[in-house]
Amino acid sequence: MTNKQLLKETRKAINEVFGDYVSKEVVSKSVYLTEDDAGEWAPEAHVIICTETGLPSDVYDPFLADKWNAVSDKLPDDYFIETINSAIMAVYDI
C-alpha cells in the first residue's frame, strides 16, 4: 500500500468514527503525509494526525482513547495509530 492510499484510508476511518463530531474539511486539513510534516514529529511514520486543528486528542479523555482505538482498528492490517504527544498522532506499520 502506498502512503497516499494509507492517507486516504486513515481519513476515511476518522470520518467514520468522528463524523458526528468533526467535518471532512477538518479531517482533510488535520491528516497528512509525514513528508508534509514541517515539525518532523514522527519521521518513521507514514501519516501524521494533528489534533490542534479541530480533531479531538485522546490524551486526557478515555472516551476519546476508545474512539481513536476504533479508528486504528479500521486501518488496513499491519497499520496502527500511536499518540506522540497531546497534539500529534501518527500511523505506523508493524
N, C-alpha and C positions, 0 to 999 in steps of 0.2 A: 504494500500500500504506500502510495506517495504521501508526503507531508500535506500536500494540498487536499488530497482525498480525506486524510485524517482530520484536517481542519474542518472540512465540510461535515464529517460525521460528528465531530465534537460539538459544533454549533447546533446541529440537529438534535443531539442528545440534550443539550442545555435547554433548547427551546421546548422539547417535550416535557422536561421536568419543571422548568421555571417559567413556562409560557404564560401562566396566570399572574406572574409577578413582574416580569420584565419584557420589554418589547424585543422584536427581532433586530431592530436597529441597534439597541444596546448590546445585544449578543454579538452582532457583527463587528461592532467597534471594539468590544472588550476581549475578543478571542482572535488571536492572530498567530502567524508562524513565528517560530523562535528567531529566524533570521531577521525579522522586523522588530525585534525587541531591543530598543535602544539601551535599556538598563542592563541587558545581558544577565538577567536573574537566574536563568536555567539554561545555559548553553548546550547541555546534553539532551534537553527535551526536544520534542517535535512541535508542540503547540503551547502557547502561553495564554493564560486566562487571567485578566486583570479585573480585580473587584473594586477598583477605585473609580470606575466609570459607569456604575449602576448595577452591577451584578452583586448579589449578596455574598459575604465572606462566611466561611464555615468556622472561623477561629473561635468565636465566642458563643456560638449557639449550636447545641447538639442537634436540634431540629434541622438546621441547615447542613450540618455534617452528614446527616442521613440523606438529605436531598442530593448532596454532592456525591455521596457513595452511589446513589441511584444513577446519576449521570455517568460515573465511572463504569458502572455495570453495563451501560448501554453502548459503550465503546467497543470497537472490534476486539476480538480475542487478542491477548498479549499486550494490551494497552491499558493504562490506568492514570488516574489523576492523583497528584501529590501536592499538598499545600507547601509552599515555600515560605511564606510569611502572611501577615494579615491582608496583604494587597495582591499577592501573586500566587497562582496555582499553575501547574504545568502538567502536560500529558507526556508520559514516558512509555517506552516499551519494556517488557520484562526481560 
